[in-house]
Amino acid sequence: MQSTLNLVDQIHQRALDVSMRYKRAEAELIEVLQQVEQHRVFLKKGHASMFLYVIKELRLSESVAYNLITVSRKAREVPELKIEIQNGTITLSNARKIVPILNSANKSEWLIKASKLSHRQLEKEVVNIRPQLATPERATYITPTRVKLELGLS
């Protein structure tokens, strides 16, 4: 029994360590992407956009690339956003959720909400301010000749 608990504790500790490294890596990526954009590295590497650079050169998924680029750009405008991500008080997911409404005038309120609320609760708060964010239009290929469309109607 003791060895099983010891193994559980070891695995748990490893999970905690990896999680911390992952969060640090996200914050570091935001920092380096700001530098890539500032120095236009993506152009010098032959890419027309930051997005293409991140998915082609850094080999990140499209959704991760979009989130990182969007948050890194907003963090240039509101540096406290990057600090909160670096401190681990705001997740990249919650940071991405507040980007459309975050500005220097309302940063205190929204950074607190992003650190305290769950993703779903935060989403509801954001939609209260900007209802058009509730149902973004989407087109997804189902088959090579069939597209699924999602849109919100009032």
Backbone torsions as a table, in degrees:
resi	resn	phi	psi	omega
1	MET	NA	-42.6	-179.2
2	GLN	-60.9	-42.6	-179.2
3	SER	-67.4	-32.2	177.2
4	THR	-66.4	-44.6	177.8
5	LEU	-63.0	-40.7	178.9
6	ASN	-61.8	-43.3	178.1
7	LEU	-63.7	-43.1	177.8
8	VAL	-60.0	-45.4	179.3
9	ASP	-63.5	-39.8	179.2
10	GLN	-64.7	-45.1	179.6
11	ILE	-64.4	-42.7	178.8
12	HIS	-61.3	-45.1	179.6
13	GLN	-62.4	-41.1	177.6
14	ARG	-62.4	-42.2	177.9
15	ALA	-60.4	-43.0	178.1
16	LEU	-62.1	-44.0	-179.9
17	ASP	-62.8	-45.6	-180.0
18	VAL	-64.5	-40.6	178.7
19	SER	-61.0	-42.7	178.5
20	MET	-63.8	-42.8	178.3
21	ARG	-63.2	-39.2	178.9
22	TYR	-61.2	-46.7	179.8
23	LYS	-64.5	-39.7	177.4
24	ARG	-64.6	-38.4	-179.7
25	ALA	-65.4	-39.8	176.5
26	GLU	-59.9	-47.1	-179.6
27	ALA	-63.5	-39.6	179.0
28	GLU	-67.2	-38.3	177.1
29	LEU	-62.9	-39.9	177.5
30	ILE	-59.8	-45.7	179.3
31	GLU	-60.6	-49.2	-176.5
32	VAL	-70.1	-33.7	177.3
33	LEU	-66.3	-32.1	174.1
34	GLN	-63.1	-39.8	178.1
35	GLN	-69.5	-40.6	177.9
36	VAL	-58.7	-43.7	-179.4
37	GLU	-71.3	-43.1	-179.0
38	GLN	-59.5	-41.9	-177.8
39	HIS	-95.1	5.5	176.3
40	ARG	54.2	39.7	179.6
41	VAL	-58.6	-37.8	-178.3
42	PHE	-58.9	-37.9	178.1
43	LEU	-69.2	-42.5	-178.3
44	LYS	-67.5	-19.7	176.2
45	LYS	-96.1	8.0	173.1
46	GLY	88.3	19.4	-180.0
47	HIS	-112.0	139.5	-177.5
48	ALA	-74.7	-18.0	-177.4
49	SER	-148.2	161.8	173.9
50	MET	-59.3	-42.6	-177.5
51	PHE	-56.8	-49.1	179.8
52	LEU	-63.5	-39.2	177.4
53	TYR	-59.4	-47.1	-176.1
54	VAL	-66.8	-40.9	-178.8
55	ILE	-79.4	-33.5	-177.3
56	LYS	-85.4	-47.5	-175.7
57	GLU	-85.1	-44.0	-177.7
58	LEU	-88.5	-12.3	176.7
59	ARG	57.6	42.4	174.5
60	LEU	-97.8	156.8	-179.6
61	SER	-67.0	161.4	-179.9
62	GLU	-60.2	-42.4	-178.2
63	SER	-67.8	-40.5	178.0
64	VAL	-66.2	-42.4	178.5
65	ALA	-59.1	-48.0	-179.8
66	TYR	-59.7	-47.1	-179.2
67	ASN	-62.2	-46.5	-178.5
68	LEU	-64.2	-43.8	-179.2
69	ILE	-65.8	-45.2	-179.2
70	THR	-61.2	-45.8	-179.2
71	VAL	-69.1	-39.5	-179.5
72	SER	-64.5	-37.1	177.5
73	ARG	-67.9	-42.6	179.0
74	LYS	-67.1	-35.1	-179.7
75	ALA	-67.5	-22.3	174.0
76	ARG	-69.3	-39.6	179.1
77	GLU	-75.4	-38.9	-179.0
78	VAL	-125.4	84.5	-175.2
79	PRO	-57.7	-25.6	179.2
80	GLU	-62.0	-26.9	178.2
81	LEU	-61.2	-47.4	179.6
82	LYS	-64.1	-38.6	179.2
83	ILE	-62.5	-43.8	179.4
84	GLU	-65.0	-36.5	176.7
85	ILE	-68.3	-43.4	178.5
86	GLN	-61.5	-37.9	179.3
87	ASN	-74.9	-13.4	-179.8
88	GLY	82.6	12.7	179.9
89	THR	-85.9	-20.4	176.7
90	ILE	-127.7	132.7	177.1
91	THR	-81.0	160.0	176.4
92	LEU	-59.9	-38.8	-179.7
93	SER	-61.9	-46.7	178.7
94	ASN	-70.3	-34.3	176.5
95	ALA	-61.5	-45.0	179.7
96	ARG	-61.1	-35.7	-177.7
97	LYS	-65.8	-35.1	-176.8
98	ILE	-92.3	-9.1	-177.6
99	VAL	-51.4	-44.2	-176.8
100	PRO	-63.9	-21.2	-176.4
101	ILE	-116.2	-9.1	-176.7
102	LEU	-75.8	133.6	173.3
103	ASN	-148.9	177.1	-176.2
104	SER	-67.2	-23.8	-179.7
105	ALA	-77.8	-34.1	-175.6
106	ASN	-110.5	11.3	-173.5
107	LYS	-58.2	-39.6	-177.7
108	SER	-60.1	-48.8	-179.2
109	GLU	-61.5	-47.9	-173.0
110	TRP	-77.4	-30.2	176.1
111	LEU	-68.8	-36.3	175.7
112	ILE	-65.8	-46.5	179.2
113	LYS	-60.1	-43.0	-178.6
114	ALA	-66.1	-26.2	179.9
115	SER	-87.4	-25.0	-173.9
116	LYS	-101.5	-33.7	-173.5
117	LEU	-89.0	153.2	172.5
118	SER	-69.3	166.9	-179.6
119	HIS	-58.5	-44.1	-179.6
120	ARG	-66.5	-42.3	178.5
121	GLN	-63.8	-41.5	179.4
122	LEU	-64.4	-40.8	178.2
123	GLU	-58.3	-43.3	178.2
124	LYS	-62.9	-41.8	178.8
125	GLU	-63.2	-42.0	-180.0
126	VAL	-65.0	-42.5	-179.3
127	VAL	-65.9	-30.5	175.3
128	ASN	-60.9	-34.2	-179.8
129	ILE	-84.1	-43.3	-178.3
130	ARG	-130.1	84.5	-176.4
131	PRO	-57.0	-28.0	-178.7
132	GLN	-65.8	-15.0	177.6
133	LEU	-80.1	-9.2	-175.9
134	ALA	-64.9	-42.0	-177.9
135	THR	-134.3	85.1	178.2
136	PRO	-69.7	146.4	177.5
137	GLU	-69.2	141.4	179.3
138	ARG	-142.9	144.5	172.1
139	ALA	-127.6	124.4	-177.2
140	THR	-129.2	130.5	177.0
141	TYR	-72.4	127.2	176.1
142	ILE	-94.3	-44.8	173.2
143	THR	-135.1	174.3	179.5
144	PRO	-59.2	-22.6	-178.0
145	THR	-117.5	7.3	-175.7
146	ARG	-129.1	132.0	-178.6
147	VAL	-121.3	136.4	174.7
148	LYS	-97.6	126.4	178.6
149	LEU	-107.9	137.3	174.9
150	GLU	-125.8	128.9	176.4
151	LEU	-153.4	154.3	179.8
152	GLY	-99.2	138.4	178.0
153	LEU	-123.1	147.0	174.9
154	SER	-117.8	NA	NA
